[in-house]
Structures are given as structure tokens and as C-alpha cells.
Amino acid sequence: MSRYFMELSYKGTHYKGFQVQENAHTVQGEIEQALKILQREEIRLTGSSRTDAGVHALQNYFHFDYEGDLLPTLVYKLNAILSRDIAIKRVFQVGEEAHSRFDAIYREYRYYLARERDPFLQDRSWYYPYTIDRGLLDQAASVLMEYQDFTSFSKRNTQAKTALCRLEVSQWVEEGDCLIYQVRANRFLRGMVRALVATMLLVARGKMSIAEFRQLIEARDCTRASFAAPGLGLYLVEVGFPQGYFPDQPIRKNEPGSL
């Protein structure tokens, strides 16, 4: 039995999330169905980072075990079957103990706020025309770097055993007409990035002081945070692994080969 990693990207607008769910249209479910068609047997995937309904990914990973030979044109044929809002980038063999979730050392997300109405960003950003104080927004992002317990920014009914997260980056940047929250950490809680964004915006609009923001974090009470930021503005942009973790060359690439 060999273990493989699959790298992919997707636009999450029409999906109920990344992880397979009963009676729901998900990224994992679509790929497992495509694999079953091509390899003529069921292959179960394990994801590196779950994303909620409507959330996008520039990079994410699955791993799976398979005994036998994969089609030499697997990536090309998967992309031919799958909807155009999912793109398989490569499939490559890894060690038997490699794990796409537990071996990842960081995840990086970006949340896009559209400051001007733009039809091309309609389902890929949160249109936010309200007046905000950029200085307070930057200050709130900086405050987050002082903490590790993010219970206040996690949805309930989660399977996480701890709410401790180690933030490496927390900052707001501008890109065209968009204001973007960039955050990197070793792990994230369910709904965490959206809650961070929505709650920081309360600070930037003068509805919550920096002192109250600190009190909210330290209270470890999710009922005091805002989860109003919709999934459509959130992107998983990178999943990081230790240096030298991956082989130099993928064994399956997006090439037509012999059909």
C-alpha cells in the first residue's frame, strides 16, 4: 500500500465546504467520485485543512492510500472530469507515515474586503462600504499576536482538543480596491478567521474599544465575538510543510499523455 499527496485549488462558491458530508455538495465528495470513475474503486481522502461553505483555496492537500498503479494521466483526467472550479495540481508519492493534516506546520489565510462595488468580486470578497479607522484595525491585528488562546473566536461543537494557536503573521494590507487580512498560524479553530475579521471590524468602526477587544479575547467566550464575516471573502492561500518534506518532482502532472 502506497501513500500519495494530492495538491489542489478550488473556488468554494458552490460547495458546502471541503470535507465530505452526507447529502451535501463538497470538494472532497466531488474528487472521491472522480477517482472512483477513473480507478474503478473507492478511494478515501484525508484533508490537510478544512474550509467552510463558500470558502476558497489557492492551495490545499489531500492524502490517500492506494494499492496498485495509478493512471499515468490521472491528474489530467481528473481535471477533465471535475467541474472547472476545482483544479488538481499534482499527485505524488510520499512516505507511508506522511500525513497531510498532522505534518503541516502552518496554514495561511487571507480575507478580502471589497471597498468598492465590483461585480467581478461579488462572490470572492465581502463588499464592505462602511467607514473604518485603519489605525484601529492595524492595532487590533497587532494585539492578536500577543495571545495564544483563541477560544473566543471558535464556533461551538468543535472536535478540537485545544484552542491554542501560535500566530506568526497578523496584518492588514491593501491590494487595489481590497483591504486584506493576512494571518498565518500553526493551526486554526473552526470559524476562527472569519470571527477575527468581523470582530476587528467592530473595533475599526468604533463599536468596540481596544481594551474591550482584549477583554473579549481573555474572556474565552465565543458569544462575545462576531461571526458575521461571510465565507465568500476567505481564502486558504498556503499549507506549509517542513523543508525537504516533498519529493523534488511530482509523479503525476497535468499533462494529456495518451488518452
N, C-alpha and C positions, 0 to 999 in steps of 0.2 A: 504494500500500500504506500503510495507516494502522496506527499502533501504539496499543494500548489497555492500560490497567491494570485489574486486577480485584482488589477488596478482599474478603476473606472471613474467616470464623472457622470453627472446627471442633472437635469433640470427637474426639480421636485414638484412643480406646479400641479400636476395631475396625479400625484401619488399620495397615499395616506401615510407615507413615511418610508424609511429604509428597510426596517425589519419586517419579515413576513408576518401577516396577521390573517386570522380567519375571516373570510368574506370581505377582504379589502385589497385594493389595488396598490401593491408595493413594489419597490425596486427589486428587492430580493426575490419576491414571488415571480416577477417577470423573467429574471435571469435564470432561476431554477427551472422554469418551464422551458426556456430556450435550450438550456443544457440537456434537458430530458429529450427534447426533439432530436438534437444533434448526436448525443452519445447513447441514446436509446435506453437510458436508465436514469433513475433519480439520483441526483447529487445534491447533498445538503451543504449550504454555505454558512459560514460564520463571519459576521461583520466586525470590522475594527471600530467603527463609531456609528452609533445610531443617530438618525436625523428624523425629526418630526414631520408631520404632514406639511407639504408645501416648501420645505427647506431644500436648498440646492447643495451640490457638492462639486467642486473643481477636482477634488481628489478624495477617494475613499478606497477601502480594500475589503475583499472577502478572502477567506482561505477555505479550501476544501480538500478532502482526501479522495483519491481515485486509484483503483487497481486496474491496470491495463494501459492502453495507449490512448492519449488524447488525439483528436483530429489535428493534423499539421496545420490546417487552416481554421482552427477553432475560433480565434478572435475575429477574423474576417466574417465567418459565417454567423457568429453570434450577433455582430453588428448588422448583418443583413436581415436577421430575423427580428431583432429588438426595435422598439419604437425609436425615433430619432432623438428623443430626449434622454436616452441612455447611451453612453459610449464606453465600450470596453477598450482599454488602452493596451493592456498586455496581460499575459498569463505566464507565470514562471515557477519552476520547481524550487522548493525550499527544504530545509531540514525537517525531519519528522516531528520535532518538538516546537517548531516555529508556530507562533500564534498571532494572528493579525490584530487582536484586541489587547492581549496582555503584554505583548512585546513592544507595543507602540510607546514611545517616551514623551510625545507631546501631540496635541491637536491644536490647530489654529483656525479660528473662525473670523469672519468679517460680517458685520451687519450694515446694510446700506440704507441710508435715509435720503430720499429724493427731496431736495429743497425747492425744486421747480417741477411743475406738472409735465410729465414726459410719457407719452403713450408707449414708447419703447421700453420703459422701465416699469410699466404698470404691474406686472406680475413678478418683478425681480427686485423690487425695493419698496420701502414704506414711504408713501408720499406724506411728508410732514412739514406743512407750511407755517407752523406756529413760530412765534418769536422765542428764541432761546439765547441764553447767555453762554457763549462759547467758553469763557473763562471758568465758569462754574462747572461746565461739562467736563473740561480737562481736569479740573480739581477732583471731581468725583471719580474719574477714571484712575487718577493717581492714588486716591485713598484706597481703592480696592487692592493695590499692590501690598498694602500693609497687613492684609488678612489672609487666612488660610481656610477658615470655616465658613462655607457659603450656604449653610442650611436655609437662610432667609431667601435664597434665590433658587431653591429647588422645589419643584412640584411634589405634592404628596404622592403616596402609593408608589414609591420608587423602590427598586431592589438594591440600591446602593447601600453598602455596609458602613460607609463613612461619608461625611460631607466635606472632607478636607481636600482642597485643590491647591496646587502650587502654581500661581500665575507668574509667567515670565514676561509677558507683554500685556499692557492695558492702556490703549491710547485711541484718541480720535484724530482722524486725518481727513483731508479734503481731496476729492478727485472729481474734477468737473463740477457739476451741479449737485454732487452727492457728498454727504457727510458720512464717514465710515468709522464704525467702531471696530478696532482690531484687537483681538485678545488671543493669547496663546497660554496654554497650561498643560500640565501633565494629564489632567482628566477634567471632565465637566459633568455636572449634575443635570438631571432631566429638566429642560426648560431654562437652564441657568443663563445662557447668553441673552435670550430674549428678555428675561427678567432684569438682568443687569442694564440692558439698553433702556427699557421702559422706565425703570426706577431712576436712572441717571437723568433721563429727560424731565422727570418731575423736579429734580434739583435745578436743572438748567432753565426751567420755566418759573422758578421761584415758588413752587408748591411744596418744597421740602428743603430745609437748610442742610448744609454740610454736616452740622452737628447731629441733626435728625437722621441723616444718611448713615452716619457712624452708629448711632443708636440702633437703627434698623438691622445693620449687619450683626452687631453684638447681641441683639435680642434672639437671634436664631429662630425667627418666627416668619414663615413664608406668607402669612396673612397680611403682613405689613408692607410687602413689596408689590410692585405692579408687574403683571404678566401680559400687558396689553399689546406688546410688540408682536405683529403677525409673523408667521413663518416665512412669508414670501421675500423678506429682506435679508434672510440669513443664509450664509454660505459657509460650508466646511471647505477651507481652501487647502489644507495640508494635514496629512497624518505623518508624523516623523518617527523614524526608527533609528537604532544605533548605527553609527558609521560602519560600513562594511557588512551590514546585515543582509543586503540583497546581492544576488549574483550580478556580474557585470553586464550580461546580455540576457534579455528575455528569451524564452524558448518558443513562445508563440507570439507573433506580432500581427498587426492589422494589414495583412498582405493577401491578395486574391489567391495566389498559388494556383493549383489545379483544382477546378471546381467539379 
